[in-house]
Amino acid sequence: MPRVSDLFFKTAIVWLVLGIGAGLQMAISGDHGAFPAHAHINLLGWVTSAIFGGYYALNPAKAARRIAMIHYGLYNVGLVIMLPALYLMLQGGYTAIEPIVAAGSLIVAAAVLVFAVVVFSGAGVRLPSDLSPATR
């Protein structure tokens, strides 16, 4: 498995554990005010990271490019900034944290645009003329 895939999958598991922890905290306390943060942790952290890992596992030529690791780093920096700040903002009403949430969100959005560049770039694409006669 390409290194970037392995990193995305391992990081996805970390986000899954954190998302479950946030859900358990809400369930135990009976305070569900931070449910949007819980949803973001699970969707952006767990699910989307796992999808990125799967994409790179299926496209090893694209995973080998430097831009794939840039995508990984940028995406996770954005999540690390955005998700705890969002949780704190919703849990405690710390509205002063909102600019931090916004900054993290913009970094995540930039990382998604980097992923779009990876997906739509031609590197790693096999054209029918590249296939051997045995695979036609």
C-alpha positions in Angstrom: 0.0 0.0 0.0 1.3 3.5 -0.8 2.6 5.4 2.2 0.1 8.2 1.8 -2.8 5.7 1.8 -1.5 4.1 4.9 -1.2 7.5 6.6 -4.7 8.5 5.6 -6.1 5.2 6.9 -4.2 5.4 10.2 -5.3 9.0 10.6 -8.9 8.1 9.8 -8.8 5.6 12.7 -7.6 8.4 15.1 -10.4 10.6 14.0 -12.9 7.7 14.4 -11.8 7.2 18.0 -12.0 10.9 18.7 -15.5 11.1 17.0 -16.7 8.2 19.1 -15.3 9.8 22.2 -17.1 13.1 21.4 -20.3 11.1 20.9 -19.9 9.2 24.2 -19.2 12.5 26.0 -22.4 13.9 24.7 -24.4 10.8 25.5 -23.1 10.5 29.0 -23.5 14.2 29.8 -26.9 14.5 28.1 -25.7 17.7 26.5 -25.8 17.3 22.7 -24.9 20.9 21.9 -21.7 19.9 20.1 -23.3 17.4 17.8 -22.2 19.4 14.7 -18.6 19.0 15.7 -19.1 15.3 16.4 -20.6 15.0 12.8 -17.6 16.9 11.3 -15.1 14.8 13.2 -16.7 11.6 11.8 -17.4 12.8 8.3 -14.3 14.9 7.6 -11.9 13.0 9.9 -13.0 9.4 9.6 -14.9 9.0 6.4 -13.3 11.4 4.1 -9.8 10.5 5.2 -10.6 6.8 4.6 -11.9 7.7 1.1 -8.7 9.6 0.3 -6.7 6.6 1.5 -8.7 4.3 -0.7 -8.3 6.5 -3.7 -4.5 6.7 -3.3 -4.4 2.9 -2.8 -6.2 2.4 -6.1 -4.0 4.9 -7.8 -0.4 4.2 -6.7 1.2 6.3 -9.4 -0.7 9.4 -8.1 0.1 8.4 -4.5 3.8 8.4 -5.3 3.7 12.1 -6.4 4.8 14.8 -3.9 1.4 16.5 -4.2 -0.3 13.5 -2.5 1.8 14.1 0.7 1.1 17.8 0.5 -2.6 17.0 0.3 -2.3 14.7 3.4 -0.4 17.3 5.4 -2.6 20.3 4.4 -5.8 18.4 5.0 -4.8 17.2 8.5 -3.4 20.5 9.6 -6.8 22.0 8.6 -8.7 19.3 10.6 -6.4 19.7 13.7 -7.1 23.5 13.7 -10.8 23.4 12.8 -12.3 20.4 14.6 -11.2 21.1 18.2 -12.0 24.7 17.8 -15.5 23.9 16.5 -16.1 21.5 19.4 -15.0 24.1 22.0 -17.1 26.8 20.3 -20.2 24.6 20.3 -19.7 23.0 23.7 -18.8 26.1 25.6 -20.2 28.9 23.5 -16.7 30.4 23.0 -17.7 32.6 20.0 -14.2 34.2 20.0 -12.9 30.9 18.6 -15.0 31.3 15.4 -12.1 32.8 13.4 -10.0 29.8 14.2 -12.8 27.5 13.0 -12.9 29.6 9.8 -9.2 29.5 9.3 -9.2 25.7 9.7 -12.1 25.4 7.3 -10.3 27.4 4.7 -7.2 25.1 5.0 -9.4 22.0 4.7 -11.1 23.6 1.6 -7.7 24.2 0.1 -6.7 20.6 0.7 -9.8 19.4 -1.0 -8.9 21.6 -4.0 -5.4 20.0 -4.0 -7.1 16.6 -4.1 -9.2 17.7 -7.0 -6.0 18.6 -8.9 -4.7 15.1 -8.1 -7.8 13.4 -9.3 -8.1 15.4 -12.5 -4.3 15.3 -13.3 -3.2 12.8 -15.9 -0.5 11.1 -13.9 -1.1 7.5 -13.4 -3.9 7.2 -15.9 -3.6 4.2 -18.3 -5.0 4.8 -21.7 -6.3 1.9 -23.8 -3.2 2.1 -26.1 -1.0 1.5 -23.0 -2.6 -1.9 -22.3 -0.8 -5.0 -23.3 -2.6 -7.3 -25.8 -3.2 -9.8 -22.9 -5.3 -7.3 -21.0 -7.3 -5.9 -23.9 
